[in-house]
Amino acid sequence: MVVIGLLIIGLGLSVPFPLALSRLLRASSGRPDATANWATLGAGVASGCAPFALGVLSDGGHQFSAPLLLGSQTAVDHPIC
């Protein structure tokens, strides 16, 4: 079941990241290498912190507010798309 969930999440993230990265590279003002580095770092940090933030919200008894974090994370991670 976990593998199926990871597959679905991977498919969901596989489309917006290259689209957002290409738009960031077009707006990079001649520094595409630095832009790609910061975009990749930001996506990695956001993907790594989100499960822990959801766990903290769920363990704190606020399991109804945990789905709100998913929506806000998506809005923050992919504002360009």
N, C-alpha and C positions, 0 to 999 in steps of 0.2 A: 504494500500500500504506500509506503514511503517513497519507493522508487517511482511509482506512478505519479505521485504528487510532485516530485522533483522534475520529472519529465514534463509535466504540464507547466510548471513554473519556468523551466528552461525554454520551452516553446514560446511562452508569453513574453519573456525578456529578450528573445533572440531577434525580434523585429524592431522594437523601439530603440535599442541601444545603437545599432549602426545608423539608423535614421537621424537620431539626435547627434551622434558624433559627426556625421557628414555636414549637418547644419552648423555645428560648432566650428568645424574646420574651415568652412566658407567664411565665417565671421572672425577668424583668428588674427587678422591683420598681419599676415606674413610669418606667424609663429605656429605652424601646424603641429610641430613636434611637442612643444610645451602644452598646447591645447589638448592634444591627444593624451598626454601623460596625466594632466589634471582631471580630464573626463574619466579616464580609466580608474584613477585613484578614487575619485568621488563615487563612482558606481560600485567599486569594491567595498568601500567603507559603508555605504548605505546598505548594500546587500548583506554585509557581515553584521551590522548592528540591528537590523530590523527584527530578526528572530529573537534576539535577547530583549529588545524593547517590548515585543509582543508577549514574551514570557513574563516579564516584570508586570505588565498590565494585567495579565491573566492571573498570576499568583497573588496579586494585591486585591483580588476580589472584584476587579473591574473588567470581567470578561466581556461585558457588553460594549466597552469602549475600545477593545482591541481591534475590531474591524475598522474603526475610524482611523486608526493608525495606518492601516494598509492604504486607505484612500489618500491620506495626507502624504504618505511616503511616495506614492505613485505621482502625486502632483509635484512634489519636490524633486524627485529623481528625473522626471521626464517633462519638464515644463515646455520644452521646445517642440516636442511632437505635438 
